[in-house]
Structures are given as C-alpha cells and as structure tokens.
C-alpha cells in the first residue's frame, strides 16, 4: 500500500535556477535607464554632501572664545570668572551658616569649597 512516486535527487534541486516571473524583465529599457540615472544622480549627490561634511564646509566659527586662557586685555577669562564667583558664593554661605547655626551645617559648604578649590587648582 505504499505509493511509490519517483523522487528527484537532491542535486537536481541545487542546480536548478529560479525563474523570474514578476515582470521585471518586461520593463522597457527606457525606464530601466531612467531609474539607473536617478540612482546615479542620488549617489553623486550623497557623495558630494559627504565630502562637504568631511571638509568642514558647513561648520560655523564659534561666536565667543571657549578657551580658559585669558584675553590679552582681560586679567581672567569668562570661565575663570564664573569659577571665582561660585567659590565666593560657597564661602559666603559657609561663613553665614557658621556664625548663625554653627559649624555642623557650615562644614558641608566648606567641604564643597575645598573640593572646588582643589578642582580649580587642577583645572586652571
């Protein structure tokens, strides 16, 4: 009761090539050439844009100095001035708290002041 149908060997499956039946080969040569031309134009435009990005053509110069070095006319830079103001604020808060409440709470601000001074010594 076994149905014996002839089986194809596996090697025949491997050597057989699939056929294209979706109609791609039926497109006119004109449309294929236009599609290729559009893709070539897109590729050229993308590579041109990449070259401009890599060359820095679109990079704008900063409007202010971002370095920590002082300008020849000013004794300290903007970042040094901000650092100095923040250290003075910590000192003032610590002194006010030390005289009003005590050194328990003021020690927190003095500790932050010490860390800031060490950081400023390393950074500047």
N, CA, C and O atoms as a GROMACS GRO file, in nm:
protein
  496
    1UNK      N    1   0.080  -0.119   0.000
    1UNK     CA    2   0.000   0.000   0.000
    1UNK      C    3   0.084   0.126   0.000
    1UNK      O    4   0.033   0.235   0.028
    2UNK      N    5   0.204   0.115  -0.028
    2UNK     CA    6   0.288   0.234  -0.033
    2UNK      C    7   0.281   0.294  -0.171
    2UNK      O    8   0.285   0.222  -0.271
    3UNK      N    9   0.272   0.420  -0.176
    3UNK     CA   10   0.266   0.494  -0.301
    3UNK      C   11   0.408   0.528  -0.341
    3UNK      O   12   0.472   0.611  -0.276
    4UNK      N   13   0.454   0.467  -0.443
    4UNK     CA   14   0.592   0.491  -0.484
    4UNK      C   15   0.592   0.587  -0.602
    4UNK      O   16   0.566   0.549  -0.716
    5UNK      N   17   0.623   0.711  -0.571
    5UNK     CA   18   0.638   0.810  -0.678
    5UNK      C   19   0.786   0.836  -0.694
    5UNK      O   20   0.860   0.838  -0.597
    6UNK      N   21   0.828   0.856  -0.815
    6UNK     CA   22   0.972   0.878  -0.835
    6UNK      C   23   1.013   1.013  -0.776
    6UNK      O   24   0.948   1.115  -0.798
    7UNK      N   25   1.121   1.010  -0.700
    7UNK     CA   26   1.172   1.132  -0.636
    7UNK      C   27   1.293   1.182  -0.714
    7UNK      O   28   1.374   1.104  -0.764
    8UNK      N   29   1.302   1.312  -0.723
    8UNK     CA   30   1.419   1.369  -0.789
    8UNK      C   31   1.534   1.371  -0.690
    8UNK      O   32   1.512   1.391  -0.570
    9UNK      N   33   1.653   1.351  -0.736
    9UNK     CA   34   1.768   1.358  -0.644
    9UNK      C   35   1.790   1.501  -0.596
    9UNK      O   36   1.748   1.596  -0.661
   10UNK      N   37   1.855   1.515  -0.482
   10UNK     CA   38   1.878   1.647  -0.423
   10UNK      C   39   1.969   1.734  -0.509
   10UNK      O   40   1.955   1.856  -0.507
   11UNK      N   41   2.056   1.676  -0.581
   11UNK     CA   42   2.148   1.755  -0.664
   11UNK      C   43   2.073   1.828  -0.773
   11UNK      O   44   2.117   1.934  -0.818
   12UNK      N   45   1.960   1.775  -0.818
   12UNK     CA   46   1.882   1.842  -0.921
   12UNK      C   47   1.821   1.970  -0.866
   12UNK      O   48   1.807   2.068  -0.940
   13UNK      N   49   1.784   1.973  -0.737
   13UNK     CA   50   1.729   2.094  -0.676
   13UNK      C   51   1.834   2.204  -0.666
   13UNK      O   52   1.804   2.322  -0.680
   14UNK      N   53   1.955   2.165  -0.641
   14UNK     CA   54   2.061   2.264  -0.625
   14UNK      C   55   2.104   2.327  -0.756
   14UNK      O   56   2.143   2.444  -0.758
   15UNK      N   57   2.097   2.253  -0.863
   15UNK     CA   58   2.144   2.305  -0.991
   15UNK      C   59   2.037   2.383  -1.064
   15UNK      O   60   2.069   2.458  -1.156
   16UNK      N   61   1.913   2.368  -1.027
   16UNK     CA   62   1.805   2.438  -1.093
   16UNK      C   63   1.803   2.584  -1.052
   16UNK      O   64   1.817   2.615  -0.934
   17UNK      N   65   1.786   2.674  -1.146
   17UNK     CA   66   1.780   2.817  -1.118
   17UNK      C   67   1.636   2.864  -1.117
   17UNK      O   68   1.555   2.819  -1.198
   18UNK      N   69   1.603   2.955  -1.024
   18UNK     CA   70   1.464   3.005  -1.022
   18UNK      C   71   1.438   3.096  -1.141
   18UNK      O   72   1.528   3.166  -1.189
   19UNK      N   73   1.318   3.094  -1.187
   19UNK     CA   74   1.280   3.180  -1.299
   19UNK      C   75   1.217   3.307  -1.245
   19UNK      O   76   1.154   3.306  -1.140
   20UNK      N   77   1.235   3.415  -1.317
   20UNK     CA   78   1.177   3.542  -1.278
   20UNK      C   79   1.040   3.553  -1.342
   20UNK      O   80   1.028   3.554  -1.465
   21UNK      N   81   0.938   3.563  -1.259
   21UNK     CA   82   0.803   3.569  -1.313
   21UNK      C   83   0.728   3.692  -1.264
   21UNK      O   84   0.606   3.699  -1.278
   22UNK      N   85   0.800   3.790  -1.205
   22UNK     CA   86   0.730   3.907  -1.152
   22UNK      C   87   0.723   4.021  -1.252
   22UNK      O   88   0.671   4.127  -1.219
   23UNK      N   89   0.772   4.004  -1.372
   23UNK     CA   90   0.757   4.104  -1.476
   23UNK      C   91   0.866   4.208  -1.478
   23UNK      O   92   0.854   4.309  -1.547
   24UNK      N   93   0.972   4.186  -1.405
   24UNK     CA   94   1.079   4.286  -1.406
   24UNK      C   95   1.148   4.293  -1.541
   24UNK      O   96   1.188   4.400  -1.585
   25UNK      N   97   1.163   4.178  -1.606
   25UNK     CA   98   1.231   4.179  -1.734
   25UNK      C   99   1.143   4.233  -1.846
   25UNK      O  100   1.191   4.253  -1.958
   26UNK      N  101   1.016   4.256  -1.818
   26UNK     CA  102   0.926   4.308  -1.919
   26UNK      C  103   0.926   4.461  -1.924
   26UNK      O  104   0.861   4.519  -2.011
   27UNK      N  105   0.999   4.526  -1.832
   27UNK     CA  106   1.002   4.673  -1.831
   27UNK      C  107   1.080   4.723  -1.950
   27UNK      O  108   1.180   4.662  -1.990
   28UNK      N  109   1.037   4.833  -2.008
   28UNK     CA  110   1.109   4.888  -2.123
   28UNK      C  111   1.249   4.935  -2.081
   28UNK      O  112   1.272   4.973  -1.966
   29UNK      N  113   1.337   4.932  -2.174
   29UNK     CA  114   1.477   4.970  -2.148
   29UNK      C  115   1.488   5.117  -2.108
   29UNK      O  116   1.578   5.155  -2.034
   30UNK      N  117   1.396   5.199  -2.157
   30UNK     CA  118   1.397   5.341  -2.124
   30UNK      C  119   1.376   5.363  -1.975
   30UNK      O  120   1.446   5.444  -1.914
   31UNK      N  121   1.280   5.294  -1.916
   31UNK     CA  122   1.251   5.309  -1.774
   31UNK      C  123   1.366   5.259  -1.688
   31UNK      O  124   1.397   5.317  -1.584
   32UNK      N  125   1.430   5.152  -1.730
   32UNK     CA  126   1.544   5.098  -1.656
   32UNK      C  127   1.659   5.198  -1.659
   32UNK      O  128   1.725   5.220  -1.558
   33UNK      N  129   1.683   5.259  -1.774
   33UNK     CA  130   1.790   5.357  -1.786
   33UNK      C  131   1.760   5.481  -1.702
   33UNK      O  132   1.851   5.538  -1.641
   34UNK      N  133   1.634   5.523  -1.700
   34UNK     CA  134   1.597   5.641  -1.620
   34UNK      C  135   1.613   5.611  -1.471
   34UNK      O  136   1.658   5.696  -1.396
   35UNK      N  137   1.576   5.492  -1.430
   35UNK     CA  138   1.593   5.455  -1.289
   35UNK      C  139   1.740   5.451  -1.251
   35UNK      O  140   1.778   5.497  -1.144
   36UNK      N  141   1.823   5.395  -1.340
   36UNK     CA  142   1.967   5.392  -1.314
   36UNK      C  143   2.024   5.533  -1.306
   36UNK      O  144   2.108   5.561  -1.221
   37UNK      N  145   1.980   5.620  -1.396
   37UNK     CA  146   2.030   5.757  -1.398
   37UNK      C  147   1.992   5.828  -1.268
   37UNK      O  148   2.074   5.902  -1.212
   38UNK      N  149   1.867   5.808  -1.220
   38UNK     CA  150   1.824   5.869  -1.095
   38UNK      C  151   1.906   5.817  -0.978
   38UNK      O  152   1.946   5.894  -0.890
   39UNK      N  153   1.931   5.687  -0.974
   39UNK     CA  154   2.010   5.632  -0.864
   39UNK      C  155   2.154   5.681  -0.872
   39UNK      O  156   2.217   5.704  -0.769
   40UNK      N  157   2.208   5.698  -0.994
   40UNK     CA  158   2.343   5.754  -1.007
   40UNK      C  159   2.347   5.899  -0.962
   40UNK      O  160   2.442   5.941  -0.896
   41UNK      N  161   2.243   5.976  -0.996
   41UNK     CA  162   2.238   6.116  -0.953
   41UNK      C  163   2.228   6.125  -0.801
   41UNK      O  164   2.292   6.210  -0.739
   42UNK      N  165   2.147   6.037  -0.740
   42UNK     CA  166   2.136   6.035  -0.594
   42UNK      C  167   2.270   5.998  -0.530
   42UNK      O  168   2.309   6.058  -0.430
   43UNK      N  169   2.339   5.900  -0.588
   43UNK     CA  170   2.467   5.858  -0.533
   43UNK      C  171   2.570   5.971  -0.544
   43UNK      O  172   2.647   5.993  -0.450
   44UNK      N  173   2.571   6.042  -0.654
   44UNK     CA  174   2.664   6.153  -0.672
   44UNK      C  175   2.632   6.264  -0.572
   44UNK      O  176   2.723   6.323  -0.514
   45UNK      N  177   2.504   6.293  -0.552
   45UNK     CA  178   2.464   6.398  -0.458
   45UNK      C  179   2.501   6.361  -0.314
   45UNK      O  180   2.549   6.445  -0.238
   46UNK      N  181   2.480   6.234  -0.279
   46UNK     CA  182   2.518   6.190  -0.144
   46UNK      C  183   2.668   6.197  -0.122
   46UNK      O  184   2.713   6.237  -0.015
   47UNK      N  185   2.746   6.157  -0.221
   47UNK     CA  186   2.891   6.163  -0.205
   47UNK      C  187   2.940   6.307  -0.200
   47UNK      O  188   3.036   6.338  -0.129
   48UNK      N  189   2.876   6.396  -0.276
   48UNK     CA  190   2.913   6.537  -0.271
   48UNK      C  191   2.884   6.595  -0.133
   48UNK      O  192   2.965   6.671  -0.078
   49UNK      N  193   2.769   6.560  -0.076
   49UNK     CA  194   2.733   6.608   0.057
   49UNK      C  195   2.829   6.551   0.161
   49UNK      O  196   2.868   6.622   0.254
   50UNK      N  197   2.867   6.426   0.148
   50UNK     CA  198   2.961   6.366   0.243
   50UNK      C  199   3.096   6.435   0.235
   50UNK      O  200   3.160   6.457   0.338
   51UNK      N  201   3.142   6.469   0.115
   51UNK     CA  202   3.270   6.540   0.102
   51UNK      C  203   3.261   6.678   0.166
   51UNK      O  204   3.358   6.723   0.228
   52UNK      N  205   3.147   6.746   0.152
   52UNK     CA  206   3.132   6.876   0.215
   52UNK      C  207   3.133   6.865   0.366
   52UNK      O  208   3.192   6.950   0.434
   53UNK      N  209   3.070   6.762   0.420
   53UNK     CA  210   3.069   6.743   0.565
   53UNK      C  211   3.208   6.712   0.614
   53UNK      O  212   3.252   6.766   0.715
   54UNK      N  213   3.279   6.624   0.543
   54UNK     CA  214   3.413   6.587   0.585
   54UNK      C  215   3.511   6.704   0.573
   54UNK      O  216   3.606   6.712   0.651
   55UNK      N  217   3.489   6.792   0.477
   55UNK     CA  218   3.581   6.904   0.461
   55UNK      C  219   3.552   7.017   0.559
   55UNK      O  220   3.635   7.106   0.575
   56UNK      N  221   3.437   7.015   0.626
   56UNK     CA  222   3.403   7.119   0.722
   56UNK      C  223   3.349   7.244   0.656
   56UNK      O  224   3.362   7.353   0.712
   57UNK      N  225   3.289   7.231   0.538
   57UNK     CA  226   3.239   7.347   0.467
   57UNK      C  227   3.122   7.412   0.538
   57UNK      O  228   3.100   7.532   0.524
   58UNK      N  229   3.045   7.335   0.615
   58UNK     CA  230   2.926   7.389   0.679
   58UNK      C  231   2.947   7.421   0.827
   58UNK      O  232   2.851   7.456   0.896
   59UNK      N  233   3.068   7.411   0.876
   59UNK     CA  234   3.096   7.438   1.016
   59UNK      C  235   3.112   7.587   1.037
   59UNK      O  236   3.188   7.653   0.966
   60UNK      N  237   3.040   7.641   1.136
   60UNK     CA  238   3.049   7.783   1.165
   60UNK      C  239   3.148   7.806   1.278
   60UNK      O  240   3.162   7.723   1.368
   61UNK      N  241   3.215   7.918   1.274
   61UNK     CA  242   3.310   7.952   1.380
   61UNK      C  243   3.233   7.992   1.506
   61UNK      O  244   3.125   8.050   1.496
   62UNK      N  245   3.287   7.961   1.624
   62UNK     CA  246   3.218   7.998   1.748
   62UNK      C  247   3.212   8.150   1.763
   62UNK      O  248   3.302   8.222   1.718
   63UNK      N  249   3.105   8.198   1.827
   63UNK     CA  250   3.087   8.342   1.841
   63UNK      C  251   3.168   8.398   1.957
   63UNK      O  252   3.199   8.517   1.957
   64UNK      N  253   3.203   8.315   2.056
   64UNK     CA  254   3.282   8.364   2.167
   64UNK      C  255   3.397   8.268   2.191
   64UNK      O  256   3.395   8.155   2.144
   65UNK      N  257   3.495   8.315   2.264
   65UNK     CA  258   3.608   8.230   2.295
   65UNK      C  259   3.566   8.124   2.396
   65UNK      O  260   3.504   8.155   2.498
   66UNK      N  261   3.600   8.001   2.369
   66UNK     CA  262   3.561   7.894   2.460
   66UNK      C  263   3.680   7.840   2.537
   66UNK      O  264   3.667   7.742   2.610
   67UNK      N  265   3.794   7.903   2.524
   67UNK     CA  266   3.911   7.852   2.595
   67UNK      C  267   3.917   7.914   2.734
   67UNK      O  268   3.850   8.013   2.762
   68UNK      N  269   3.997   7.854   2.821
   68UNK     CA  270   4.010   7.906   2.956
   68UNK      C  271   4.124   8.006   2.968
   68UNK      O  272   4.149   8.059   3.077
   69UNK      N  273   4.192   8.034   2.860
   69UNK     CA  274   4.301   8.132   2.863
   69UNK      C  275   4.243   8.273   2.855
   69UNK      O  276   4.147   8.298   2.783
   70UNK      N  277   4.302   8.362   2.928
   70UNK     CA  278   4.253   8.500   2.932
   70UNK      C  279   4.294   8.574   2.805
   70UNK      O  280   4.400   8.550   2.748
   71UNK      N  281   4.208   8.664   2.763
   71UNK     CA  282   4.241   8.751   2.650
   71UNK      C  283   4.350   8.849   2.695
   71UNK      O  284   4.362   8.876   2.815
   72UNK      N  285   4.428   8.903   2.603
   72UNK     CA  286   4.536   8.995   2.642
   72UNK      C  287   4.486   9.117   2.718
   72UNK      O  288   4.560   9.172   2.800
   73UNK      N  289   4.364   9.162   2.693
   73UNK     CA  290   4.313   9.283   2.759
   73UNK      C  291   4.248   9.253   2.894
   73UNK      O  292   4.240   9.342   2.978
   74UNK      N  293   4.201   9.130   2.917
   74UNK     CA  294   4.132   9.095   3.041
   74UNK      C  295   4.223   9.011   3.130
   74UNK      O  296   4.298   8.926   3.080
   75UNK      N  297   4.219   9.033   3.262
   75UNK     CA  298   4.305   8.954   3.351
   75UNK      C  299   4.258   8.810   3.368
   75UNK      O  300   4.342   8.721   3.389
   76UNK      N  301   4.128   8.783   3.360
   76UNK     CA  302   4.077   8.646   3.372
   76UNK      C  303   3.973   8.622   3.263
   76UNK      O  304   3.911   8.714   3.212
   77UNK      N  305   3.957   8.495   3.228
   77UNK     CA  306   3.859   8.460   3.124
   77UNK      C  307   3.719   8.447   3.185
   77UNK      O  308   3.701   8.460   3.306
   78UNK      N  309   3.622   8.421   3.098
   78UNK     CA  310   3.484   8.410   3.144
   78UNK      C  311   3.465   8.287   3.233
   78UNK      O  312   3.394   8.294   3.334
   79UNK      N  313   3.527   8.176   3.197
   79UNK     CA  314   3.513   8.055   3.280
   79UNK      C  315   3.582   8.071   3.415
   79UNK      O  316   3.534   8.020   3.516
   80UNK      N  317   3.695   8.141   3.418
   80UNK     CA  318   3.763   8.167   3.545
   80UNK      C  319   3.679   8.260   3.634
   80UNK      O  320   3.676   8.245   3.756
   81UNK      N  321   3.612   8.357   3.571
   81UNK     CA  322   3.527   8.448   3.646
   81UNK      C  323   3.408   8.373   3.706
   81UNK      O  324   3.372   8.397   3.821
   82UNK      N  325   3.348   8.283   3.630
   82UNK     CA  326   3.236   8.202   3.681
   82UNK      C  327   3.282   8.115   3.797
   82UNK      O  328   3.211   8.101   3.897
   83UNK      N  329   3.400   8.055   3.784
   83UNK     CA  330   3.455   7.973   3.892
   83UNK      C  331   3.479   8.056   4.017
   83UNK      O  332   3.445   8.013   4.127
   84UNK      N  333   3.536   8.172   4.001
   84UNK     CA  334   3.566   8.259   4.116
   84UNK      C  335   3.437   8.301   4.187
   84UNK      O  336   3.431   8.302   4.310
   85UNK      N  337   3.335   8.337   4.111
   85UNK     CA  338   3.208   8.378   4.170
   85UNK      C  339   3.144   8.262   4.247
   85UNK      O  340   3.093   8.282   4.357
   86UNK      N  341   3.147   8.141   4.190
   86UNK     CA  342   3.088   8.026   4.259
   86UNK      C  343   3.164   7.992   4.387
   86UNK      O  344   3.102   7.952   4.486
   87UNK      N  345   3.296   8.007   4.388
   87UNK     CA  346   3.373   7.982   4.510
   87UNK      C  347   3.344   8.088   4.617
   87UNK      O  348   3.338   8.057   4.736
   88UNK      N  349   3.327   8.213   4.574
   88UNK     CA  350   3.294   8.318   4.670
   88UNK      C  351   3.154   8.298   4.729
   88UNK      O  352   3.132   8.326   4.847
   89UNK      N  353   3.060   8.250   4.647
   89UNK     CA  354   2.925   8.221   4.697
   89UNK      C  355   2.930   8.109   4.800
   89UNK      O  356   2.865   8.118   4.904
   90UNK      N  357   3.007   8.002   4.773
   90UNK     CA  358   3.021   7.894   4.872
   90UNK      C  359   3.085   7.944   5.001
   90UNK      O  360   3.044   7.903   5.110
   91UNK      N  361   3.185   8.031   4.990
   91UNK     CA  362   3.250   8.086   5.110
   91UNK      C  363   3.152   8.171   5.190
   91UNK      O  364   3.147   8.161   5.312
   92UNK      N  365   3.074   8.255   5.121
   92UNK     CA  366   2.978   8.341   5.190
   92UNK      C  367   2.871   8.259   5.260
   92UNK      O  368   2.836   8.288   5.375
   93UNK      N  369   2.818   8.158   5.194
   93UNK     CA  370   2.715   8.074   5.256
   93UNK      C  371   2.774   8.002   5.376
   93UNK      O  372   2.710   7.993   5.481
   94UNK      N  373   2.895   7.950   5.362
   94UNK     CA  374   2.960   7.880   5.473
   94UNK      C  375   2.984   7.971   5.592
   94UNK      O  376   2.961   7.930   5.706
   95UNK      N  377   3.028   8.094   5.568
   95UNK     CA  378   3.053   8.188   5.679
   95UNK      C  379   2.922   8.228   5.748
   95UNK      O  380   2.916   8.233   5.871
   96UNK      N  381   2.819   8.256   5.669
   96UNK     CA  382   2.691   8.294   5.728
   96UNK      C  383   2.636   8.181   5.812
   96UNK      O  384   2.589   8.205   5.924
   97UNK      N  385   2.642   8.060   5.762
   97UNK     CA  386   2.591   7.945   5.838
   97UNK      C  387   2.678   7.917   5.961
   97UNK      O  388   2.626   7.875   6.065
   98UNK      N  389   2.807   7.939   5.952
   98UNK     CA  390   2.896   7.914   6.065
   98UNK      C  391   2.864   8.009   6.180
   98UNK      O  392   2.867   7.969   6.296
   99UNK      N  393   2.834   8.134   6.149
   99UNK     CA  394   2.805   8.231   6.256
   99UNK      C  395   2.661   8.224   6.307
   99UNK      O  396   2.635   8.260   6.422
  100UNK      N  397   2.568   8.178   6.223
  100UNK     CA  398   2.429   8.174   6.267
  100UNK      C  399   2.390   8.038   6.326
  100UNK      O  400   2.330   8.034   6.434
  101UNK      N  401   2.421   7.930   6.259
  101UNK     CA  402   2.375   7.798   6.301
  101UNK      C  403   2.485   7.720   6.373
  101UNK      O  404   2.461   7.656   6.475
  102UNK      N  405   2.603   7.727   6.319
  102UNK     CA  406   2.715   7.652   6.376
  102UNK      C  407   2.792   7.582   6.265
  102UNK      O  408   2.752   7.583   6.148
  103UNK      N  409   2.902   7.520   6.304
  103UNK     CA  410   2.988   7.458   6.204
  103UNK      C  411   2.935   7.323   6.155
  103UNK      O  412   2.990   7.268   6.060
  104UNK      N  413   2.834   7.270   6.216
  104UNK     CA  414   2.779   7.142   6.171
  104UNK      C  415   2.727   7.148   6.029
  104UNK      O  416   2.765   7.066   5.944
  105UNK      N  417   2.642   7.244   6.003
  105UNK     CA  418   2.586   7.259   5.868
  105UNK      C  419   2.684   7.334   5.778
  105UNK      O  420   2.691   7.306   5.658
  106UNK      N  421   2.759   7.428   5.833
  106UNK     CA  422   2.854   7.506   5.753
  106UNK      C  423   2.968   7.420   5.700
  106UNK      O  424   3.029   7.453   5.599
  107UNK      N  425   2.996   7.309   5.769
  107UNK     CA  426   3.106   7.223   5.724
  107UNK      C  427   3.077   7.162   5.587
  107UNK      O  428   3.170   7.131   5.511
  108UNK      N  429   2.950   7.144   5.555
  108UNK     CA  430   2.914   7.092   5.422
  108UNK      C  431   2.959   7.190   5.314
  108UNK      O  432   3.018   7.150   5.214
  109UNK      N  433   2.931   7.317   5.335
  109UNK     CA  434   2.969   7.417   5.234
  109UNK      C  435   3.120   7.440   5.231
  109UNK      O  436   3.177   7.467   5.125
  110UNK      N  437   3.185   7.429   5.347
  110UNK     CA  438   3.331   7.441   5.348
  110UNK      C  439   3.396   7.322   5.278
  110UNK      O  440   3.500   7.336   5.213
  111UNK      N  441   3.335   7.204   5.292
  111UNK     CA  442   3.386   7.086   5.221
  111UNK      C  443   3.372   7.104   5.070
  111UNK      O  444   3.464   7.073   4.994
  112UNK      N  445   3.256   7.153   5.026
  112UNK     CA  446   3.236   7.180   4.883
  112UNK      C  447   3.331   7.287   4.833
  112UNK      O  448   3.381   7.280   4.721
  113UNK      N  449   3.358   7.387   4.918
  113UNK     CA  450   3.454   7.491   4.883
  113UNK      C  451   3.593   7.431   4.867
  113UNK      O  452   3.665   7.466   4.774
  114UNK      N  453   3.632   7.342   4.956
  114UNK     CA  454   3.763   7.277   4.948
  114UNK      C  455   3.774   7.193   4.820
  114UNK      O  456   3.877   7.197   4.752
  115UNK      N  457   3.669   7.117   4.789
  115UNK     CA  458   3.671   7.039   4.665
  115UNK      C  459   3.681   7.129   4.542
  115UNK      O  460   3.752   7.099   4.447
  116UNK      N  461   3.608   7.240   4.546
  116UNK     CA  462   3.613   7.334   4.433
  116UNK      C  463   3.750   7.398   4.418
  116UNK      O  464   3.797   7.417   4.306
  117UNK      N  465   3.813   7.430   4.529
  117UNK     CA  466   3.948   7.490   4.521
  117UNK      C  467   4.050   7.390   4.469
  117UNK      O  468   4.139   7.426   4.391
  118UNK      N  469   4.038   7.264   4.511
  118UNK     CA  470   4.129   7.163   4.458
  118UNK      C  471   4.104   7.141   4.310
  118UNK      O  472   4.198   7.127   4.232
  119UNK      N  473   3.977   7.137   4.270
  119UNK     CA  474   3.944   7.123   4.129
  119UNK      C  475   3.992   7.240   4.046
  119UNK      O  476   4.040   7.222   3.934
  120UNK      N  477   3.980   7.360   4.102
  120UNK     CA  478   4.029   7.479   4.030
  120UNK      C  479   4.181   7.479   4.018
  120UNK      O  480   4.236   7.525   3.918
  121UNK      N  481   4.248   7.426   4.122
  121UNK     CA  482   4.395   7.418   4.116
  121UNK      C  483   4.436   7.322   4.006
  121UNK      O  484   4.536   7.345   3.938
  122UNK      N  485   4.359   7.212   3.988
  122UNK     CA  486   4.392   7.116   3.883
  122UNK      C  487   4.351   7.165   3.744
  122UNK      O  488   4.419   7.135   3.646
  123UNK      N  489   4.241   7.239   3.736
  123UNK     CA  490   4.189   7.281   3.604
  123UNK      C  491   4.257   7.407   3.552
  123UNK      O  492   4.283   7.418   3.433
  124UNK      N  493   4.285   7.501   3.643
  124UNK     CA  494   4.342   7.627   3.596
  124UNK      C  495   4.490   7.629   3.629
  124UNK      O  496   4.559   7.726   3.599
   0.00000   0.00000   0.00000
